[in-house]
């Protein structure tokens, strides 16, 4: 794991912390490497029930590193056009693809600024909890860019097309309260309780049968692009799978016996 990203396991929950406060946790090669390394193994880890993504220092993520952009020290900002295109594919876009393929639920705990690709990173997570000082901006136009990491796909799905266009075309900061009103943020939590609030939700999610949780997330995500008939067909298939697991039978038994269930992940 790269030292720009730290991982702390708390039972079935992983606390993933962006750890480059000097750059306001910009998506530098080190941060990209750290996130990519973790995400590549997340689905295969059957003991992992939920992920909380947060950041050290005064802000969540400042997006692309402007200094790297100016100096051309990051493959996303250097070389011929086809080389920069490949830099995006093997850089920030890898994170987007891995989050999109992630069956494990992910919660973003956002404080301070989530700017440009940092806003998009928060949108890659399934649920967002923010402190009152959080600010979001899809501000690529300020540096003459478009969203190169998938924000054009992510943001309209989170807050709707008109608001996504407003954010992208005006570059204005959206404060935490307005972000909650727009659906960009699920819940607000005081700064000193932000991570713990996200961890409490993560523990709740991880308390359910892990295979059922993952398939439930996959079903909802895939249904965004399915017809009703195709969604029902997939639902029946997934239902048949989970009903064949020991954990589903244990969930029913524990409910009837009024006791805490003991799930084994199969």
C-alpha positions, 0 to 999 in steps of 0.5 A: 500500500502506498503511504499516501493512502492508509488502511485501517481494518475494524473487523469487517469495515475498512477505513481508507484514509487519503493521507497527503494533506500537503496537497489537500489529498490531490489525486497524485500518482501516489494517491491513485496507486494506493486507492487502486491497490486497495480496490483491486483486492476489495471484491475478493476479500470475503471478510470485507463488509463495508468501506469508509473513505475519508481524508487526513488534514483540512480537506477531502480531496482537491482533485488534480494536482495543479503543480503536477499539471503545470510541470507535467510530472504526472502522466495525465498531464504530460506528453503527446495527446495519445500519451495523456489519454493513456495517462488518464486510462491508467490513472484516475480512470482506474479508480472510477472503474474499480469503484464502479465494479465494487460490490462492497458498499462504500461510504464517503466521509467528506470534510472540507473541500471536495473539488473537481476530481475530489467531488467525483471521488465522493460520487464514486462512493454509494453514500456520502456523509459530510461535515458542515464545513464540506464544500463541493465543486465540479470546477474543471473549467477553472483550469480549462479542463473537462471532467476526465475521470468520469464525473460527467457520468457520475454527477448527473446520476447523483443529483440530476442533469440540470444541477450537474450542468450548473455545477460543471458550467459555473464551477461554483462551490456547493456548501454542505447544507445545499449539497444535502438538499440536492441529494449530493450528501445523504447526511450531515455530521459534526466534524468531530463525529464525521468518521465515527458516524460513517463507521456506525453506518458501515458497521450496520451494513456489515452486520447483514449477510455479506453475500446478500449485501453485495448482491443487493448493491449489485442488483440496484446498481445494474437496475439503473440500466435495465428494463423492468422485465430484465430487472425482475429476471436478475432479481429472481436469479439473485434471490435464488442464489442468496436463498441457497446460502447458510447465512440467509437461513441463519437470518430467518432463524435468528429473527424467529428466535429473537437473537443476534445472528451469526453469519459465516459468509456462505 
